[in-house]
Amino acid sequence: MADFKEILYEKQRGGALITLNRPEAMNAISRSMIKEIHQALDHVEEDKDVRAVVLTGAGRAFSAGMDQGNRAGRRRDLHWPYGILTGQTAAEVIDSWRVDPRNFRRMWEFGKPIIGAINGWAMGAGSWLSLFTHITLASENAVFAQPEVRHGSNTSFMWTLLGGYKNALRYGLTGDHIDAQEALRIGLVVMVVPHDQLIDECFNIVERIAHVPPETVKINLQIATMGLDMMGLRDALTLDNQLSAPAHVMLREELRKPLDDARANKGIREYLQMRDGPFQPEPFGPRAKKKAEG
């Protein structure tokens, strides 16, 4: 078993619990965390006793998205008006967004069911990670959003696939927050449960899956996932990747540069306030009400 540093791996009740374990950073996703997730999935593939996976986060978040802290320093050397690193070529920008074959899509194509236990904030790439699970349950505390579109970023077609065209545009074009009940209404999750019952409810499903022959589970999982691929999902996700580079760099200097300067010189809190302040209050979730003025 690998010596994991950013996730926890525990076998129980016929399945495996994988926990994103950077609670001090709201389980922000680093490249090393992604690598560890795939290492854990390697173990699951090899272990016949593990019939399904439950994926959750430690602390108050499932995941706040990609690790902005690790990237903040390099924002000091952006070249404008292009918004790319000084000395970086367009080809290098495109290569930097090239899909790794062991990315979230591997979860979607995985041969054993992955159940998402969304315990809190699922923001940006954290929301994408949650939607690439095969069956997704949410704690009543869960909040989903793609706030990164507010500073220049792309959405994921998984929102469109699961939430529907119009709902996906409603939230993908604004970055607005949605709570667990709204996620249930539009189809991002299949169930909302009390926070302290979330993991137990997920493993109840694992135990029911374990009563079905593993060959049958794998075949029926592939009927669903491969069927969607044949209908065009793989092409749509490839387009996601191709449009990631222009979404991040074809930016207006007068809009993006002040945000990058705030992040580099004043920190992530100032950056988030500048980015998200105009959108407050959010339509759903804990920031749905204006703070009382002192």
C-alpha positions, 0 to 999 in steps of 0.5 A: 500500500502506498504511503499517502500524504494527501488522501486517506484510504480505508477498506470497510463494509465491502468497499473502500473509503478514499478521503481527500485529506487537506482540510487546512486547505479545504482539500484543494486539489494538487497534482500530487493529490490527483496522483494519489487518488489514481494510486488508490484506484490502482489498489481498488482494481487489484483488490477483489474484496473491494466492490465499490469506492466512496469518495469524500473530503475531510473537514468542512469541504469536499474540495474547494477546487484546484490549489490556488495557493500553489499557483499564486506565486507565478501570477507575479510574472504574467505578460499582458495583454495576453495573460500568460507567463512571460517567456511562455509560448502559445504552444506551451500554454496549450500543452499545459492544459493537455489532458492527462490520461489519468485524470477525472475521466478515468474515474468515469470509466472505472470498472467499479462504482465510485460513490461521491459523498459530498460533505461540504463545499464542492467548488470549481474543479471540486465540483467537477470531481464530484460529478465524475463519480457514478452515484453522488450523494450530498450532505445537507451542508453541500454547496456546488459552484464554479466561481472560477468562471468569474475570473476567466475559466471554462465550465465542464460539460459534466454540468450540462450532462447531469444538470441539463442545458439550461440549468448548466448555463444558468450556473456555468455563466455566472459561477453562482452557488447552489445548495444541496437541494438545488443540486438534487432538483437539477440532477447533480446528486441522487440524494440529500442526507443529514451530514452525520449520516452521509458516509453510512448512507453511501456504504449502505449502497456499497453493501447492496452493490456487493450482493450483485455479481461483480461481473454484472456490476461491471457490465451494467456500469459500462452500459451506462458510461460507454453508452454515453461515450458513444453518444458523444460524451468523450468528444464533449469532454475533449472539447472541454480540454481544448477550450481550457487554454483560450478560456484562461488566457484570452482575457481582458487586461483591465478585468483580469490584471487587477485580480492577479495583482490582488492575489500576488500582492495582498493574498487569496482573501483579497483576491476572492473578495474582489472577484466574488464581491459583486455577486453577493449575496449568492442565490443559494447556500450559506452566502445567500444572505447579505451580512448585516451592516455594522 
